[in-house]
């Protein structure tokens, strides 16, 4: 009995001690707060920094202080414009009247793209302004390499100028087939582009050399881009599909044409075109005054604006405006400022002058040309540019850049293999 009592007492005592022991507590793990992510912008390239410092390209301010720009331009003292138009010389007087303290320099220049590329790569920039129509080289080479920067003055409006293609358009010009209007008094004898490839005009179709003139080669690429239009014109003229043409079956030297545009180039190249060193020589070849009316004068790839020389009594050029599938080829002339240009503020004034001032556009205000700025009226007698859609060939700088090398090789091979 005593043993049992002792056992009970021991159990009670242990229970009491357990109840008096401190209760264990669980300590929560400390909460570690994450530091906010630091967003760092990629450093600007030296060219981007220069553009930012001068308010060009994507760094152009929303509001332009023209008084400050003009003051800085006067300090710079001159602007070197590389232009692919002799008409720029007609700006000397109106420019000097407006900006007597800033010399307009350089002017009509050959091989602008090659010249400016050399200056950029050599680090010795002379030209301030690209005033040129080689859009495929500009967007394919110069813009990606940050060698040119856009500048769009206020007072300028053009829906074609976008973030993807930001360079200002100064004008659109239309290249056409020209004929001798003194001999052919009833108008152009041609109605279809494919007639240029026929034996009757062997050696009588004149053009600048596509091999050496990048602008002309880009025009050749446009026929390839608009192959469907060329296919329709073939059907209209000959009443059959272009693939039935004997030349479409040729596969020598890998030159079998892929589409109707390539076939047109093949047949034109093999028809021994008259290659001329420049546009004036092209017009002289078929439109010189007083040519023998008993001899076929031929035709030329020329600017519609050559008609102004006819009005001045210098030549007898008439534009073939009823050609199937389109009256001509619409090309674009661009304005941009060279990276590291020595006179960036004077360059801004020049771009403003030739895009927003009627006096600045006046040398090009002739038939065959459309102002890039929709706020300036097109010359009287010109149909709206929009009305030419589907009725003319519109050059695409991106397509031309991606295809011009292939087109050049195709053209060269067919010149070499012409019978």
Order of alpha helices (4+ residues) and beta strands (2+ residues): alpha-alpha-alpha-beta-alpha-beta-alpha-beta-beta-beta-beta-alpha-alpha-alpha-beta-alpha-beta-alpha-beta-beta-alpha-alpha-beta-beta-alpha
